[in-house]
Amino acid sequence: MMQSYKEILASAIAAANLPSRALDVGECQSPTGQRCSLCYAVRLSYADEARLKDEELQRVWKDWRFTAELARLVRSPLGRGYRTTTKRRVFPYRDTVCLGLIAPSEEGEMRPFPVVRCVIEPQEHCAIFHHVQESFVKPYAKKLARATSYVVIKGTSAEQTLIFNVKDISPELVRSANTLSKSLTRSFPSIIGIFLYADTSSPQYYLGRQRGRSRTSFRKLYGKSEVYHRVLGRSFLYSPLSFSQVNQSILERVIREAQALLQPKNDAKLYDLYCGYGLFALCLAGNVREVIGVESSSASIASAFANARRQRVNNARFLLSDINQETIGRIMTAAQPGDAVILDPPRKGTAEGVIEFIAATRPARVVHIFCAVDLMPKELKRWERAGYTVVCAVPFDMFPGTPEVEILVLLEPA
């Protein structure tokens, strides 16, 4: 069986035999001094990590025998301290709970790693998690602690929004959470919002189910209702439930590259599939006649509409829909040859029939964004069978510290 890109990169890092870097106090380790082994940051400088990633990506690309060029890896402006979405799993521990990173054991069990300071996260996030951990052992917070599966932070080092992923929202739990909320906002003025999100699905996932959720399952305890960031001079607000990229430091370069690859014509239509809160759609709307964004999350679509109004973008429409073999025909019913498509599907890839239908409409250019490298050969073969060819590909180091990268692939009719 062919090795995965993750396995190949791990072998290359081991073979490089680079000395482990010196750690600052609490950095990449537990309170007892145990080193974290969950990402590359504990061992490698970002320069070494990015170099090895680039070398192995080039090697894997050649092994796949694509004739198109793979550009050199675009490095993240922030190689460490970059994550704008962070989380801690809440594990039962004796008569209390423990907040930790998820560390799989050799037996495959999920165990906590209580890191003091994770270097790929902003220091402010780590301090907030530490405060929550200390509060969870206090009598007033025990109800909340036992009901929480994840604590999630969205935001930068300047502003943070907290979400407690809980099993239910009862009056007793709300009282407990409100007391903790007051303690957190006194200690951290940079916290701009605190929420409870009720979810009874598997604790393997956080913020797992969004469609059809009632207002009572997502409750604001404090502050602002949306998360804010600014890209290419545009202000975006989005629901805390919306998917958002974890590395905002590289976003502008990704959007500029997508625009350069697509080269959309002024009289063309742009389809932005899996559009989220409208990031690509609104940044590229000025280059085309019309933009149609499609997303399955109702929270994200509501944010996309609001962002379009706020930015006074009048040529963007947004549709709430799953993207699969049954719906893609309705979504692209008015597509014409010469239109452009950008799609940024989830890690599992596109549903059967989606690539094939898009190709049948004969868009002039397609940019397919991959966040799972090993999925690329299968998905790109589907494009080739549908009459499209890979022109070039540009990898971005969206996730420093991990083997994952984000790759923009430009496809044109063969």
C-alpha positions, 0 to 999 in steps of 0.5 A, a space after each residue: 500500500 502506498 504511504 500517505 503524505 503524512 507518513 512520508 513527511 514523518 519519515 523525512 523528519 525522522 531521517 533528518 535527525 535534527 536536534 530537538 529545540 530548547 523549550 521555554 518554561 511551560 512551552 510544549 509540555 505538561 505541568 509535570 514537565 512531560 514533552 508534548 508529541 502532538 505536533 512538530 513545533 516541539 522539535 522543529 523550528 518553523 524554518 526546518 519544518 517548512 523546508 521539509 514539508 516543501 521537499 516532501 510535497 514536491 517528491 509526492 507530486 512527482 510520484 503522482 505523475 502530474 505533468 503540471 507544476 507544483 509551486 514551492 510551498 508558500 510559508 505562513 507569515 506566522 509559523 507559531 502562535 498563529 491559530 485563531 481557533 483553538 480547543 480543549 477536550 474536557 476529560 473526566 478525572 476523579 471527581 472533577 475534569 481535566 482540560 487537555 489536547 487530545 492525545 491518542 494512546 498506543 491502544 487507540 484511547 483518547 487521553 488528555 495532554 494538559 499542555 501549559 503553553 501550546 506554541 502554535 496557539 496565541 498565549 492569550 488562548 492558553 491563559 484563558 484555558 488555564 483559567 477555565 481549568 482552575 475554575 472548573 474545580 470550584 463548587 459553583 462551576 462543577 455543574 458546567 464542568 461535568 456537562 462540557 465536552 469541549 471549550 472552544 476559543 475563536 479569535 486572535 490575540 486581540 479579541 476572543 470568543 468562547 464557546 462551551 460545547 455542553 450536553 444540555 442547557 438547563 437553568 442550573 447550568 446557565 447559572 453556573 456558566 454565568 458565574 464563570 463568565 463574569 470571572 473570565 471577563 474580569 480577568 480577560 478584557 479581550 474576551 468579547 463573547 461567551 456562548 453555550 452550545 448544546 450538542 448531544 452527538 459524539 464527543 469526538 466532534 465539537 460544534 458538530 451539528 448546526 443545521 436545524 438547531 433551535 435558538 435554545 441550543 445556542 445561547 449567548 451569555 455575554 458580549 458580542 454575537 459575532 466574530 470579527 476579522 478584516 481581510 483585504 480591506 474588507 470587514 467580515 463578521 460571522 457566527 461563532 458556529 461558522 467554519 473559519 480558517 484557523 490561520 488568518 495570517 495567510 488568508 490574504 495571500 490565499 485569496 490573492 492567489 485564487 484571484 490570480 488563478 481564476 482570472 475571471 472575466 467581467 461578464 462571467 459568473 462565479 460559483 463559490 461552492 462551500 462558501 462559508 460566510 462569504 470570504 472568497 465570494 465577496 473578495 472576488 465579486 468585483 471581478 465578475 458580473 455575478 457571484 453565487 455562493 452555496 453553503 450548507 450551514 444556515 449560520 454561515 449563510 446568514 453571515 454571508 448575506 449580512 457581510 454582503 449588505 455591510 460591504 455593499 456588494 450588490 452582485 452576490 447571491 447566497 444559497 442554503 443547500 447541501 452540495 451533492 448529486 441531487 442538488 448540484 443541478 439546481 445550484 448551477 442550472 444557469 451556468 454557462 461555458 466561460 463561467 468560473 468556479 471555486 470550491 473549498 469542500 470539507 476534508 472528506 472531499 466532494 460528493 459523487 457526481 458533483 465534480 462531474 456535473 460542474 465539468 459538464 457545464 464547461 467553466 473556463 477555469 476551476 480552482 479546487 482547494 484541497 486541505 487533505 493532500 492524500 485525497 488529491 489523486 482520486 479527486 483530480 482523476 475525476 476531473 481528468 475523466 470529466 475532461 479537465 486537466 491540471 494546469 498548476 497547483 500552489 500549496 500554502 502552509 495553512 497549518 504550521 506544526 502539522 503535516 497538513 497544507 492547503 493546496 489550490 489547484 487550477 483546472 481548465 478544459 483539456 
